[in-house]
Amino acid sequence: MITLCPNCRQKVLLVYFEKTGDQMSHCAGCGTYVHATYESGAEREVWDFHFEKPRPVSKKKRGCCCELLLILLVLSGIIYWLLNNK
């Protein structure tokens, strides 16, 4: 079975969906996960699709040691200058 991704309209293949009744796959274009279930009864067939888009990973900015060293160097220079100019 083939379904379309709701975000980028790219085809998502669900090869074993009707044989096993349950399959999960992902869209190659945007990374959306497709979870599909299929249940066949005497009077009706139940198809259930869920689409899960992963949240983007937030990149935290690491503190730079260079900035801290520069501040310490400037402060030590100011303190040295103040102590020697008395």
N, C-alpha and C positions, 0 to 999 in steps of 0.2 A: 504494500500500500504506500502511496505517496501523499504527503500533506504539504501544505505551504506554510512557511514560517510567517507569523503575523507581523513581524518587525521588518524583515527585508524581502519577503515574498520569494525566498529561495526554496527549492524542493528539499524536503526532508524525507529520507527513505525509511519506512518501517517494514522491513522485509518479513519478519516472523510474527507480525502483529495478529493476523487472523488465525494462525496455527496455534500459537501459545496463549493468546488472549491478553497478553500484557507485554509491553515493550517500552524502552526508554532510549531515545536517541538525541543527538544534538545537531543544531544547524551549523554548517561549516562557515556560513557568512558572518553571523553575529554572535554565535555561541549560545543561543537560546536552547534550553532543554525541552524536549517534547516527551511527555509521558502519556501513553495511550493505553486504555483498557477496553476490551471487547467481551461481551457476554451475550450468548445466544440462548434464548428461552423458547418456550412453546409458542407464546403469542407475540413476543417482541424481541428485538435485538437492541442492546444497550451499548452505545459507543460513548466513551468518555475521554476527552482530551484536556490535558493541562499543559500550559506553556509557562516555563520559568526562565526569566532572564536574570543571569547572575549580576550582582552589583559590582561596579568597578572597584578595584582595590585602591584604597587611598594611599598615596605615597607620602609618608611622613618625612619631613625635612629633618635631617640629622644635624645636630649642633656641630659647628666647625671649630676645631681646636685652634685654627689659625687666628680667628677673631679674638679668642680669649687670650692667646699669647701676645697679640698685638696690643691689646688693652693693658695687660700686665707690663709689657715693655714700656709703654708710654707712661704709666703710673710710676714705675720705678725710676724712669728718667726724670720725671717731675719731682719726686721725693729727693732724689740725689741732688738735683739742681737747687732745691730749697735748703737742704742741709749744708751745702757747700757755699752758699751765698750769704751766710750770716756775718 
